[in-house]
């Protein structure tokens, strides 16, 4: 608990990289925060204070040192619906944001953040490549002097017409900025980051070339502190909105953490990250700001400029705070085209070229998975893409695991085919004179193989005794247990005696809870395969004597 809530004390070992990284991220975050604030209906200052609060506290208390947080597209869309729903009572909307933060803290405290690490790599690759494609496409309009649209679909629809009449001055600035980011020598970039050089150069060119769109006046002012308010008649709706925002923000942040890990070759703390994001969103709600999450583009911009520790996030928040407290004039003349050129280079870096270079050697399912996530990320949204990717990956894994499980189910009549038997066990099996069927299972047996388990038993010939061999089965789920019960019922109906071998504590617990063991006498349950075979030999002998007497 103490570790989850302990602050990340910023160090100075990488101060130059963190300074430039935080400054670059802040410059990129500035127009985005304003745009998100306007799009949400809460106003531009709400977007800025959301970026400041979430960005600062996620850096100070989060689990991903290089991550930059703030309002994002998916979070803004949901927040806009909340502000519309409570248009006459904005205090309730900001209370929903505070509730969102509290829920994220709870998720971190319950240690649920680690489950995002189960994300298959093709899903991450498709997500990263999709984000890169979105970023490049969405920046083509500001690169040629037009305002960016609110969706990639609109951008692709309008772009062909806009390309026929570009703003050549803006295009020149954008291309120069992009070229600086692409071709600045590494030794120069280590002293002065290429995005910062591009930004200064683009601003100087904008002062010379007329008609170039710039950021313009930046809104300023102290936050309007909000008191939490609850409406018991609307409490259910508020909780639903908070749950959606908390889930969305948590997934968005932890996905960005995975991307940051892949670039920086580090490992984040997912539970601590959720706590940091939750604290940031709680403060954002109090300050009248938008909810936020880990922002992939800003994080990658920070990393590419040298940011590695919490200091970069603190610098990012401090720059934005300075802007809203009166320093807006210092960045008012930055051209949108220069930012577009910088972001296009970031988009190229985001694309997972390592995976793309191996596409021709990638397993077919991984390739399909990556392409589905990529297309859904670009054409629908990130959350849908990731959800579909995880479901498809899970189904593919279950299918593959089921195939292996099915191969491990072996009905054996002949001791020559029982390679898993030892010499003594083989000798005992021969003494059974073909009267015993051994149903041998191995490995984890789950629902994927349950129906095949029943089918394989149903296809074998008649026998007097069914010996179910579970010695090599470490675990079995409820579906497989019920399939095993069905086999035992069929054996009882056919007049066969059932013996079970290798019943460990875990299996006994599962089969006992499901009521399967009620159908097998305790004298027919054995810990070892040898003892079970000996019991089968005794039973065959007893049956033979009884038949002879008759």
C-alpha positions in Angstrom: 0.0 0.0 0.0 2.8 2.4 1.0 4.6 1.8 -2.3 1.5 2.4 -4.4 1.0 5.9 -2.9 4.6 6.9 -2.5 5.6 9.9 -4.8 8.2 9.6 -7.5 11.0 11.9 -6.4 12.4 13.5 -9.6 16.2 13.1 -10.1 18.6 15.3 -12.0 20.7 12.6 -13.6 18.8 13.1 -16.9 17.8 16.7 -16.4 18.6 17.9 -19.9 16.6 15.1 -21.6 13.7 15.5 -19.2 13.7 19.3 -19.7 13.6 19.1 -23.4 11.2 16.2 -23.4 8.7 17.9 -21.0 9.0 21.2 -23.0 8.3 19.4 -26.3 5.4 17.4 -24.8 3.9 20.6 -23.4 4.1 22.4 -26.7 2.3 19.5 -28.4 -0.2 19.2 -25.5 -1.1 22.9 -25.6 -3.2 23.0 -28.8 -4.6 19.5 -28.1 -5.7 20.4 -24.6 -7.4 23.6 -25.9 -9.1 21.6 -28.7 -10.3 18.9 -26.3 -11.6 21.5 -23.9 -13.7 23.2 -26.7 -14.9 19.8 -28.0 -16.1 18.7 -24.6 -18.2 21.8 -24.1 -16.5 22.7 -20.9 -14.3 25.3 -22.5 -10.6 25.6 -23.4 -9.4 26.3 -19.8 -11.0 23.0 -18.7 -8.8 21.2 -21.2 -5.7 23.0 -20.0 -6.3 22.3 -16.3 -7.1 18.7 -17.1 -3.7 18.4 -18.8 -2.0 20.1 -15.8 -3.6 18.1 -13.0 -3.5 14.7 -14.6 -0.1 15.3 -16.1 1.4 16.4 -12.8 -0.1 13.8 -10.5 0.3 10.9 -13.0 4.0 11.8 -13.2 4.5 12.2 -9.4 2.6 9.1 -8.3 2.3 7.0 -11.5 4.2 3.8 -12.4 5.5 4.9 -15.8 8.2 7.5 -15.4 8.3 8.7 -19.0 4.6 8.8 -19.5 2.8 12.1 -20.3 -0.8 12.3 -19.4 -3.7 14.6 -20.1 -7.0 14.8 -22.0 -7.2 12.3 -24.8 -9.7 11.8 -27.7 -11.6 8.8 -26.3 -11.8 10.4 -22.8 -13.0 13.7 -24.3 -15.8 12.0 -26.3 -17.2 10.3 -23.1 -16.7 13.5 -21.1 -18.6 15.5 -23.7 -21.6 13.2 -23.2 -21.3 13.7 -19.4 -21.2 17.5 -19.7 -24.2 17.4 -22.1 -26.1 15.2 -19.7 -25.5 17.6 -16.8 -25.5 20.8 -18.8 -27.6 22.7 -16.3 -25.6 21.3 -13.3 -21.8 21.3 -14.2 -20.9 20.5 -10.6 -22.4 17.0 -11.1 -20.3 16.5 -14.2 -17.1 17.4 -12.4 -18.2 15.2 -9.5 -18.4 12.3 -12.0 -14.7 13.1 -12.9 -13.8 12.9 -9.2 -15.6 9.6 -8.9 -13.7 8.4 -12.0 -10.4 9.1 -10.2 -11.5 7.4 -7.0 -12.5 4.3 -9.0 -9.0 4.2 -10.7 -7.3 4.4 -7.3 -9.5 1.5 -6.2 -8.5 -0.6 -9.2 -4.8 0.1 -8.4 -5.3 -0.8 -4.7 -7.0 -4.1 -5.8 -3.9 -4.8 -7.9 -5.9 -5.2 -11.1 -3.6 -3.2 -13.3 -1.2 -6.2 -13.9 -3.8 -7.9 -16.1 -3.2 -5.5 -19.0 0.3 -7.1 -19.3 -1.5 -10.2 -20.7 -2.0 -8.2 -23.9 -0.7 -10.3 -26.9 2.1 -8.5 -28.9 0.2 -8.5 -32.2 -2.5 -6.5 -30.5 0.1 -4.0 -29.2 1.7 -3.9 -32.6 -1.6 -3.2 -34.4 -2.5 -0.6 -31.9 0.9 1.2 -32.2 0.9 1.1 -36.0 -2.7 2.3 -36.1 -1.9 5.2 -33.8 1.0 6.1 -36.1 -1.2 6.0 -39.2 -3.9 8.1 -37.5 -1.3 10.7 -36.4 0.2 11.0 -39.9 -3.2 11.3 -41.7 -4.6 13.7 -39.1 -1.6 16.0 -39.5 -1.8 16.3 -43.3 -4.5 19.0 -43.1 -2.6 21.4 -40.7 0.6 20.7 -42.7 -1.0 22.3 -45.8 -2.7 25.1 -43.8 -6.1 23.8 -43.0 -7.6 23.1 -39.6 -7.5 19.5 -38.4 -10.9 17.7 -38.5 -12.3 15.8 -35.5 -12.1 12.3 -37.0 -9.9 10.3 -39.5 -13.0 9.6 -41.6 -13.6 13.3 -42.1 -9.9 13.9 -42.8 -9.9 11.2 -45.5 -13.1 12.6 -47.0 -12.0 16.3 -47.1 -8.3 15.8 -47.8 -8.4 15.2 -51.5 -10.2 18.5 -52.1 -7.9 20.4 -49.8 -4.8 19.0 -51.5 -5.9 20.8 -54.7 -5.6 24.2 -53.0 -2.9 24.0 -50.3 -1.5 27.0 -48.3 2.0 26.8 -49.8 3.5 28.9 -47.0 2.2 26.6 -44.4 3.2 23.6 -46.4 6.8 24.9 -46.7 7.0 25.4 -42.9 5.6 21.9 -42.3 7.9 20.2 -44.7 10.9 22.1 -43.3 9.9 21.1 -39.7 9.4 17.5 -40.8 12.8 17.4 -42.5 14.5 18.8 -39.5 13.0 16.1 -37.3 13.9 13.4 -39.8 17.5 14.4 -40.7 19.0 16.2 -37.7 22.2 14.4 -36.9 22.2 12.4 -33.7 25.1 14.3 -32.2 23.2 17.6 -32.6 20.0 16.1 -31.3 21.7 15.0 -28.1 22.5 18.6 -27.4 19.3 20.2 -28.7 16.3 18.0 -29.5 15.2 18.1 -33.2 11.5 18.9 -32.4 12.6 22.0 -30.5 14.9 23.1 -33.4 11.9 22.5 -35.8 9.6 24.5 -33.6 11.9 27.5 -33.4 12.7 27.3 -37.1 9.0 27.0 -38.0 8.1 30.0 -35.8 10.8 32.2 -37.5 9.6 31.2 -40.9 6.0 32.0 -39.9 7.1 35.5 -39.0 8.4 35.9 -42.6 5.8 34.0 -44.5 2.4 35.6 -44.3 -1.0 33.8 -44.1 0.3 30.9 -42.0 -2.2 29.7 -39.2 -0.7 30.0 -35.7 -1.9 29.0 -32.3 -3.0 32.6 -31.4 -4.3 33.8 -28.1 -4.2 31.2 -25.3 -6.9 31.4 -22.6 -5.7 32.1 -19.1 -7.0 32.3 -15.5 -7.0 30.5 -12.2 -9.1 27.3 -11.9 -12.7 27.5 -10.7 -12.6 25.0 -7.8 -15.5 22.7 -7.8 -17.2 21.2 -4.7 -18.3 17.6 -5.0 -22.1 17.3 -5.3 -24.4 14.3 -5.4 -27.9 13.9 -6.7 -29.4 10.7 -5.3 -31.9 10.6 -8.1 -29.1 10.7 -10.7 -26.6 8.6 -8.7 -27.0 5.5 -10.8 -26.3 7.4 -14.0 -23.3 9.2 -12.4 -21.9 5.9 -11.3 -22.3 4.4 -14.8 -20.6 7.4 -16.4 -17.7 7.2 -13.9 -17.3 3.5 -14.5 -17.0 4.0 -18.2 -14.5 6.8 -17.8 -12.5 4.9 -15.3 -12.3 1.8 -17.5 -11.5 3.8 -20.6 -8.9 5.9 -18.9 -7.3 2.9 -17.2 -7.0 0.9 -20.5 -5.8 3.9 -22.4 -3.1 4.7 -19.8 -1.9 1.1 -19.4 -1.7 0.6 -23.2 0.4 3.8 -23.4 2.6 2.4 -20.6 3.2 -0.7 -22.7 4.1 1.4 -25.7 6.5 3.4 -23.5 8.0 0.2 -22.2 8.7 -1.0 -25.7 10.4 2.2 -26.7 12.4 2.8 -23.5 13.1 -0.9 -22.8 11.8 -0.5 -19.2 9.0 -2.0 -17.2 6.1 0.0 -15.6 4.2 -0.6 -12.5 0.6 -0.9 -13.7 -1.1 -0.7 -10.2 0.9 2.4 -9.3 0.1 3.9 -12.7 -3.6 3.5 -12.0 -3.2 5.2 -8.6 -1.4 8.1 -10.2 -4.0 8.5 -12.9 -6.8 8.3 -10.3 -5.2 11.1 -8.2 -4.8 13.2 -11.3 -8.4 12.8 -12.3 -9.7 13.5 -8.8 -7.7 16.8 -8.8 -8.9 17.6 -12.4 -12.5 17.3 -11.2 -11.8 19.6 -8.3 -10.1 22.1 -10.5 -12.9 22.1 -13.1 -10.7 20.3 -15.7 -11.3 17.5 -18.1 -10.5 13.8 -17.2 -7.3 12.4 -18.8 -5.2 9.4 -19.4 -1.8 8.4 -20.6 -1.4 10.1 -24.0 0.5 7.9 -26.5 1.6 10.7 -28.8 2.8 13.1 -26.1 4.5 10.2 -24.3 6.4 9.2 -27.4 7.3 12.9 -28.2 8.7 13.2 -24.6 10.7 10.0 -25.0 12.0 10.9 -28.5 13.2 14.3 -27.1 15.0 12.6 -24.2 12.5 12.4 -21.4 12.9 9.4 -19.1 11.9 10.3 -15.6 9.0 12.0 -13.7 10.8 15.3 -14.1 9.7 15.5 -17.7 6.0 15.2 -16.7 6.5 17.9 -14.0 8.1 20.2 -16.6 5.2 19.5 -19.0 2.7 20.5 -16.3 4.7 23.5 -15.2 4.9 24.9 -18.8 1.2 24.5 -19.3 0.5 26.1 -15.9 2.7 29.0 -16.9 0.7 29.4 -20.1 -2.6 29.6 -18.3 -1.2 32.0 -15.7 -0.1 34.6 -18.3 2.7 33.2 -20.5 0.4 32.4 -23.4 1.9 35.2 -25.6 5.2 33.4 -25.7 3.7 30.5 -27.7 1.0 32.3 -29.6 3.1 32.6 -32.8 3.9 28.9 -33.1 2.5 27.8 -36.5 0.2 24.7 -36.7 2.2 23.5 -39.7 5.4 23.2 -37.6 3.5 21.1 -35.0 2.1 19.0 -37.8 5.6 18.3 -39.2 6.9 17.3 -35.7 3.9 15.0 -35.1 4.2 13.3 -38.5 7.8 12.3 -37.5 6.4 11.0 -34.2 3.8 9.1 -36.2 6.5 7.4 -38.3 8.4 6.5 -35.1 5.2 5.0 -33.5 4.6 2.5 -36.4 5.9 -0.9 -35.4 8.4 -1.4 -38.2 10.0 -4.3 -36.5 6.8 -6.4 -36.8 6.1 -5.1 -40.3 9.5 -6.2 -41.5 8.7 -9.8 -40.3 5.2 -10.0 -41.7 6.1 -12.6 -44.4 7.5 -14.9 -41.6 4.8 -14.2 -39.0 2.3 -16.9 -38.1 -0.9 -16.4 -40.0 -3.1 -15.9 -36.9 -0.7 -13.2 -35.5 -0.8 -11.4 -38.9 -4.6 -11.5 -39.0 -4.8 -10.3 -35.4 -2.4 -7.4 -36.1 -4.2 -6.3 -39.2 -7.7 -6.5 -37.6 -6.5 -4.3 -34.7 -4.7 -1.9 -37.1 -7.9 -1.4 -39.2 -10.2 -1.1 -36.2 -7.8 1.4 -34.6 -7.8 3.6 -37.7 -11.4 3.2 -38.8 -13.3 2.8 -35.5 -11.5 3.5 -32.2 -8.7 2.3 -29.9 -10.9 0.6 -27.3 -12.9 -1.4 -29.8 -9.7 -2.4 -31.6 -8.0 -3.6 -28.4 -11.2 -5.4 -27.2 -11.6 -7.2 -30.5 -7.9 -8.1 -30.6 -7.9 -9.6 -27.1 -11.1 -11.6 -27.8 -9.7 -13.0 -31.1 -6.3 -13.7 -29.5 -8.1 -15.5 -26.6 -10.2 -17.6 -29.0 -7.2 -18.5 -31.0 -5.3 -19.5 -27.8 -8.3 -21.6 -26.6 -8.5 -23.3 -30.0 -4.8 -24.1 -30.0 -4.8 -25.3 -26.4 -7.9 -27.4 -27.0 -6.1 -29.1 -30.0 -3.2 -30.0 -27.7 -5.5 -31.2 -25.0 -7.5 -33.4 -27.5 -4.2 -35.0 -28.7 -3.4 -35.9 -25.0 -6.7 -37.9 -24.6 -5.8 -41.5 -25.5 -8.1 -44.5 -25.0 -5.8 -47.5 -24.7 -6.8 -51.2 -25.0 -3.4 -52.7 -25.9 -0.5 -52.5 -23.5 1.9 -52.2 -26.5 0.3 -48.8 -27.2 0.7 -47.5 -23.6 4.2 -46.0 -23.9 3.5 -44.0 -20.7 3.4 -47.2 -18.6 6.4 -48.5 -16.7 7.5 -52.2 -16.9 5.5 -53.3 -13.9 2.4 -51.4 -15.0 2.7 -52.9 -18.5 2.8 -56.4 -17.0 -0.3 -55.8 -14.9 -2.1 -54.4 -18.0 -1.3 -57.6 -19.9 -2.9 -59.6 -17.2 -6.2 -57.8 -17.8 -6.7 -59.8 -21.0 -8.2 -56.9 -22.9 -11.0 -56.5 -20.4 -9.8 -53.0 -19.3 -9.9 -49.8 -21.2 -7.5 -47.1 -20.0 -8.6 -43.5 -20.7 -5.4 -41.6 -20.3 -5.4 -37.8 -20.0 -2.4 -35.5 -19.7 -1.9 -31.8 -19.2 -4.4 -29.1 -18.3 -7.9 -30.3 -19.4 -10.4 -27.5 -19.9 -13.7 -26.7 -21.6 -12.1 -26.6 -25.1 -11.5 -30.4 -24.9 -14.7 -31.4 -22.9 -16.8 -32.5 -25.9 -13.9 -34.4 -27.5 -13.3 -36.2 -24.2 -16.8 -37.7 -24.3 -16.6 -38.4 -28.0 -13.3 -40.3 -27.8 -14.8 -42.6 -25.0 -18.0 -43.2 -27.1 -16.0 -44.4 -30.1 -14.1 -47.2 -28.3 -15.3 -50.8 -28.1 -16.8 -52.7 -25.1 -14.8 -53.4 -22.0 -15.6 -54.6 -18.4 -13.6 -52.0 -16.6 -12.9 -48.3 -17.4 -9.7 -47.0 -15.8 -9.6 -43.2 -15.9 -5.9 -42.2 -15.7 -5.5 -38.6 -14.3 -1.9 -39.1 -13.1 -0.5 -36.6 -15.6 -3.3 -34.0 -15.2 -2.4 -31.1 -12.9 -5.8 -29.3 -13.2 -9.2 -29.6 -14.7 -12.0 -27.0 -15.1 -15.7 -27.4 -14.4 -16.6 -28.2 -18.0 -14.1 -31.0 -18.3 -15.3 -32.3 -14.9 -18.9 -32.5 -16.2 -17.6 -34.3 -19.3 -15.9 -36.8 -17.1 -19.2 -37.3 -15.2 -20.9 -38.0 -18.5 -18.4 -40.7 -19.3 -18.8 -42.3 -15.9 -22.6 -42.3 -16.4 -22.2 -43.9 -19.8 -19.9 -46.6 -18.2 -22.5 -47.3 -15.5 -25.2 -47.7 -18.0 -23.0 -50.1 -20.0 -22.4 -52.2 -16.9 -18.7 -51.2 -16.6 -16.8 -50.7 -13.4 -15.0 -47.4 -13.1 -11.6 -47.0 -11.5 -9.8 -43.7 -11.2 -6.1 -43.2 -10.8 -3.9 -40.2 -10.0 -6.5 -38.1 -8.1 -4.4 -35.2 -6.7 -5.7 -32.8 -4.1 -6.7 -30.1 -6.7 -8.5 -32.5 -8.9 -10.3 -34.1 -6.0 -11.4 -30.7 -4.9 -12.8 -29.8 -8.3 -14.5 -33.2 -8.9 -15.8 -33.3 -5.4 -17.4 -29.8 -5.7 -19.0 -30.8 -9.0 -20.4 -34.0 -7.5 -18.5 -36.2 -9.9 -16.8 -38.2 -7.2 -20.2 -39.2 -5.8 -20.4 -41.7 -8.6 -17.1 -43.5 -7.8 -16.6 -45.6 -4.7 -13.8 -44.6 -2.4 -12.3 -48.1 -2.9 -12.1 -47.4 -6.6 -10.0 -44.2 -6.2 -6.2 -44.7 -6.3 -3.3 -42.3 -6.0 -1.0 -44.4 -8.3 -1.5 -46.0 -11.7 0.1 -49.3 -10.4 -2.5 -49.6 -7.6 -5.3 -48.9 -10.0 -4.1 -51.5 -12.4 -3.7 -54.0 -9.6 -7.3 -53.4 -8.6 -8.3 -53.9 -12.2 -6.5 -57.2 -12.4 -8.2 -58.4 -9.2 -11.6 -57.4 -10.6 -11.0 -59.2 -13.9 -9.9 -62.3 -11.9 -13.0 -62.1 -9.7 -15.2 -61.7 -12.7 -13.6 -64.8 -14.3 -14.1 -66.9 -11.2 -17.7 -65.8 -10.9 -18.2 -66.7 -14.6 -16.6 -70.1 -14.0 -18.7 -70.9 -11.0 -21.8 -70.0 -13.0 
